[in-house]
Amino acid sequence: MQTEIERAIDFLTSYIEKHPSIPRDKLEGWRGQLQAILKQRFQAHWDTDNVIKGNGYRAITFLRNELDFVLLEACKTSGVSSIHVTESLPRELVLWIDPYNVSYRSGDHMNVITIYEDRSHGKLSLLMQQRAKSKVKVTISKPPAHMVGNQTATTASNSSNPPEDASSTNRSGTAVLAN
């Protein structure tokens, strides 16, 4: 539990430490207060044999500019302005702190991103379990002939430029055709 809490706090701090109005010593106090609050809160809700149990209880949310009460409590006890914390975080954020896994989603339609995962206990994260059960199949087919012909014609007409690969990969790892 200690490692998962530390990773979650490191993640939140990576946003908050960029705010110019939060002194370093106050930020360290905020980290310490948040760590104590989360440790106490999770003590009775941490089941390493059933990692899904208590998942919602352990989630930290920042939605519609409303800080989760654990973040507010850490602000109050450390003297860090909750307004500065609100200004620092992404607009919508859900952070899950579970046994062996810390993950987040920023925005309703974004993917869940894993920050930390400990697979040494022979358990897959909840996210990996869901992906393994998914029945989604992806089929990649050849582009229509008229598109292939246009790509070839464009490349041939620009013979002074070296030919470029017709495809590349975007940030999410999806193959896309070059223009």
C-alpha positions in Angstrom: 0.0 0.0 0.0 2.9 2.4 0.8 4.4 2.1 -2.7 1.0 2.6 -4.4 0.3 5.7 -2.3 3.7 7.2 -3.0 3.4 6.7 -6.7 0.0 8.4 -6.7 1.3 11.3 -4.7 4.3 11.6 -7.0 1.9 11.8 -10.0 -0.3 14.5 -8.4 2.8 16.4 -7.3 4.2 16.4 -10.8 1.3 18.8 -11.7 1.2 20.8 -8.5 4.9 21.5 -8.2 4.7 23.6 -11.4 2.5 26.2 -9.8 4.7 29.3 -9.1 2.8 30.3 -5.9 3.4 27.0 -4.0 6.7 27.1 -2.0 8.7 23.8 -1.9 8.4 23.4 1.9 4.6 23.8 1.7 4.5 21.3 -1.1 6.4 18.8 1.0 4.0 19.4 3.9 1.1 18.7 1.5 2.7 15.5 0.3 3.2 14.3 3.9 -0.4 15.2 4.9 -1.9 13.5 1.9 0.2 10.4 2.5 -1.1 10.2 6.1 -4.7 10.8 5.0 -4.6 8.1 2.3 -2.9 5.5 4.5 -5.5 6.0 7.2 -8.3 6.0 4.7 -7.2 2.8 2.9 -6.3 0.8 5.9 -9.6 -1.0 6.1 -10.2 -1.0 2.4 -7.0 -2.7 1.0 -7.6 -6.3 0.0 -4.6 -7.7 -1.9 -6.6 -10.9 -2.7 -9.5 -9.0 -4.2 -8.1 -5.8 -5.8 -11.4 -4.6 -7.2 -13.0 -4.5 -3.8 -13.0 -0.9 -2.6 -11.9 0.5 -6.0 -14.3 3.4 -5.9 -13.5 4.2 -2.3 -9.8 4.5 -3.1 -10.4 6.7 -6.2 -9.4 10.4 -6.0 -11.4 12.6 -8.3 -11.1 16.1 -9.6 -14.2 16.8 -11.7 -15.8 20.1 -12.7 -13.2 22.1 -10.7 -14.2 20.3 -7.4 -11.3 18.8 -5.5 -11.7 15.4 -3.9 -12.1 15.8 -0.1 -8.8 14.1 0.6 -7.0 16.7 -1.5 -8.9 19.5 0.3 -8.0 18.0 3.7 -4.3 17.8 2.7 -4.5 21.5 1.6 -6.1 22.6 4.9 -3.7 20.8 7.1 -0.6 21.8 5.1 -1.5 25.4 4.4 -1.4 24.9 0.6 -4.1 26.9 -1.2 -6.8 24.6 -2.7 -7.2 27.2 -5.4 -3.5 26.7 -6.5 -4.0 22.9 -6.5 -7.2 23.3 -8.6 -5.3 25.5 -11.1 -2.6 22.9 -11.4 -4.5 19.7 -12.1 -6.1 18.7 -15.4 -9.7 19.7 -15.8 -11.0 16.2 -15.2 -9.0 13.6 -13.4 -9.8 10.2 -11.8 -6.9 8.5 -10.0 -7.3 4.9 -8.9 -5.0 3.6 -6.1 -5.4 -0.1 -5.9 -3.3 -3.0 -4.6 -0.5 -3.5 -7.2 -1.8 -0.8 -9.5 -2.1 3.0 -9.8 -3.8 4.4 -12.9 -5.6 7.5 -14.0 -7.9 8.9 -16.6 -7.9 12.6 -17.6 -11.2 13.3 -19.3 -14.3 11.2 -19.9 -13.3 9.9 -23.3 -9.6 9.3 -22.7 -7.9 6.0 -22.1 -6.9 4.7 -18.6 -3.2 5.1 -18.2 -1.2 2.9 -15.8 1.3 4.8 -13.7 2.5 1.9 -11.6 1.9 -1.9 -11.7 3.5 -4.6 -9.7 3.2 -8.0 -11.4 5.4 -9.8 -9.0 2.4 -11.2 -7.2 1.2 -13.1 -10.2 -1.8 -10.8 -10.7 -2.7 -8.8 -13.7 -4.0 -5.3 -13.2 -7.8 -4.7 -13.5 -7.1 -2.9 -16.8 -5.2 -5.9 -18.1 -7.9 -8.3 -17.0 -10.5 -6.2 -18.8 -8.4 -6.1 -22.0 -7.9 -9.9 -21.9 -11.6 -10.4 -21.7 -12.4 -8.0 -24.5 -14.0 -9.5 -27.6 -13.0 -6.6 -29.8 -11.3 -7.7 -33.0 -9.4 -5.4 -35.4 -9.1 -6.2 -39.1 -6.7 -4.2 -41.2 -7.4 -4.3 -44.9 -5.6 -2.9 -47.9 -6.6 0.6 -49.0 -8.8 0.9 -52.1 -6.9 0.6 -55.4 -7.7 4.2 -56.3 -5.9 5.5 -53.2 -2.8 3.3 -53.8 -2.7 4.7 -57.4 -2.9 8.3 -56.2 -0.1 7.8 -53.6 2.2 6.3 -56.3 1.4 9.1 -58.7 2.2 11.7 -56.1 5.5 10.1 -55.1 6.5 9.7 -58.8 5.8 13.3 -59.6 8.0 14.5 -56.8 11.1 12.6 -57.9 13.4 15.3 -56.7 12.4 14.5 -53.1 13.3 11.2 -51.6 10.4 8.8 -51.3 8.7 8.8 -47.9 7.2 5.9 -46.1 3.4 5.9 -46.9 2.5 5.2 -43.3 3.7 6.4 -39.9 2.6 5.9 -36.3 0.8 8.6 -34.3 1.2 9.1 -30.6 -1.3 6.5 -29.7 0.5 3.9 -31.7 -2.1 3.7 -34.5 -0.8 3.5 -38.1 -1.9 6.4 -40.2 -1.3 7.2 -43.9 1.0 10.1 -44.6 -0.4 13.0 -46.7 
